[in-house]
């Protein structure tokens, strides 16, 4: 079993404090890092370390009857809190991946 040194523990506490503080500010990560003179790359690394395993959650989605979705040829439509994500038959998985990464960043 690997033991953690005092220096490593202090580093963990430092980054955990900053990440928790940043989450409470509502500001963008890059701006927070500039204001506190922190490395954005290190911040992202530590944010990943502290990301809770249970961070993935299910979001209720309203399923509309087919009559209301007549304008959608085929695919999937997700609506929540004023956002609409439409995934059609010919969607590109890379684009969906980018959208999900952006949403994840906005939520943290």
C-alpha positions, 0 to 999 in steps of 0.5 A, spaced: 500 500 500 502 506 498 503 511 503 502 519 502 507 524 504 505 530 508 507 534 502 503 530 497 497 531 503 498 538 503 498 539 495 491 535 495 488 539 500 491 546 496 488 543 490 481 541 493 480 547 497 481 551 490 476 546 486 471 547 491 472 555 492 472 555 484 465 551 484 462 556 488 464 562 484 460 560 478 466 563 474 469 560 468 475 555 470 480 559 466 478 566 469 479 563 476 486 560 474 488 567 472 485 570 478 489 566 483 495 565 479 494 557 478 496 553 472 490 551 468 493 544 466 494 542 473 487 545 475 484 540 470 488 535 472 486 535 480 479 537 478 479 530 475 482 527 481 477 530 485 471 528 481 466 524 484 465 517 482 458 518 482 458 524 478 454 521 472 447 521 473 441 520 469 436 526 467 429 525 466 427 527 459 420 528 457 418 523 451 413 527 446 408 523 443 410 522 435 404 527 433 408 532 436 415 530 433 412 530 426 418 534 424 423 529 426 425 524 420 428 519 425 433 520 431 432 522 438 431 529 441 432 530 448 429 536 452 431 539 459 431 546 462 430 550 455 435 546 452 434 541 446 439 536 443 437 533 437 441 526 435 439 524 428 440 518 424 447 521 421 450 524 427 457 524 428 459 521 435 465 526 435 460 532 435 456 529 441 463 527 445 464 535 444 457 537 446 458 532 452 465 535 454 462 542 454 456 540 458 460 537 463 465 543 464 459 548 465 456 543 470 463 543 474 
